[in-house]
C-alpha cells in the first residue's frame, strides 16, 4: 500500500471517534462505568451530563483510575 502524500486523500477517522473519544468507555473516580451523556470543559476535562450542572462529575479513562477503581471497572467488563 503506498503512502498518501496529500492530506486531501488521507483517510478520515471513523465518525464517533473524534476528540470526545465516544468509542471508549468513561468511568467515575470510583470505577463505575458512566453510560450517560458527557461534555468537555474549556480546560479539556470530560464531565458527566450533556451540559454542566451541580451534579456533573469528572470522568476518567481506565488507565487514569487508581488500582482499586480499575479493579471495580474490570468487573463491569464481564457483564454482558
C-alpha positions, 0 to 999 in steps of 0.5 A: 500500500503506498503512502498518501502524500496529500492530506486531501486523500488521507483517510478520515477517522471513523465518525464517533471517534473524534476528540470526545473519544465516544468509542471508549468507555468513561468511568467515575473516580470510583470505577463505575462505568458512566453510560450517560451523556458527557461534555468537555470543559474549556480546560479539556476535562470530560464531565458527566451530563450533556451540559454542566450542572451541580451534579456533573462529575469528572470522568476518567479513562481506565488507565487514569483510575487508581488500582482499586477503581480499575479493579471495580471497572474490570468487573463491569467488563464481564457483564454482558 
